[in-house]
Amino acid sequence: MATQQHDLPRLDCSYKQEERLSDTTDDLTTQDRYGTPAERATLLIAVASSSVAFMLAFNLGAYGEVFFDQIFTVWITATIVFIASIISRLPPNGWPARLLLLLPSVWLLVAWIDNPRKEDAGESLLLILTLLITVVALPFVAWLLVATINPDFRDLPRSNKLAVGGVVVVFFVAGLFFGARNDVLLTCDDFKVSGNDLPDNCVQLDTSGS
């Protein structure tokens, strides 16, 4: 009996050690198949941010304007995250980061002060704020949302953050180019079908049959 009592803890320790090794093996297998948490977070943030950045830039290139509905979407998201960080323990927990979330609100304030009856009133400031929202605030808000949902994503390496910023800039420039040169890819009918106004340089197809 005494021998059995001494053997039981050894068996238990051996079982726990095997369990830990099994968990480590499963983690490594998951990383091999699906990438590390940091890589998945980087991909998710880059896709979400770049998609919005591309559409903002495309409309800016095609119409010379940023559509209000897309800015409002970013403003609503950033404002909710900002309020949640104040009334709860959700990130960001410092004011420097919180101030970045106020960039869309500053854009809204400038647009409110800007009098549409005055030509070119505040247009340059609005453009600068739009660029800041797209390149800075948008990826930051996306990162905060992803990090809040999964804390493993919170501490992304600096190289990953720079990669996200680089991807956003690339797709913003691409959207600006394709918007300005929409006549190469799209026609006026494409804009009509999608319910958009016609850019000045869109291609009008000849439907007369001649």
C-alpha positions, 0 to 999 in steps of 0.5 A: 500500500505504501508503495502505491501511495508514493507512485500515485503522485508520480503518475499524476505529475507524469500525466500533467506533463504529458498534458502540457506537452500536448497543449504545446503541440496543439498550439504549434500545430495551430500556428503552422496551419493558421499563423500566429495570433499577431499575424491573424490580427495584422491580416484582419486589421489590414483588410478592414482598414484598407477596404474603407481607405480604398473606397474613401480615396476612390470617391475622392479621386472620382468626385473630388469629395469624400462621401459623408456616409463613410466618414460617419461610419468611422466617426460612430465607431471611434466615438463608441470606442472612446466613450467605452474606454472612459466608462469601463476598463476597455482600451485605450486606457491613456489619453494620448490614444483616446485623442486619436479617436477624436479625429473623426469628431474634429472632422465633423466639427470642422464640417459643421463650422464650414459654411457651404455657401462660402466657396473653398471654406475650410476645404484644405483643412477637411482634406488634411483631416480626411487623410489623418482619419484614413491613415491614422485613426482608421487602422487604430480604431480597427486595432482597438476593436480587434484587441478588445475582442481578443486580448492576444491581439493587443500587443502587436509587434511594431513591425506588424503595425508598420505593415498595417499602416503601409498597406493602408497607404498603398490602397489609399493611393490605389483608390485615389488613382483608380478613382481619378482614372475611372474612365479606364476601368468603368463606364457611366452605366456602371455608376448609374447601376450602382446608384452613384452620380456620374464623374466628370470623366466617366465614359459614356457608351454609345447606345445609338447602334451607329 
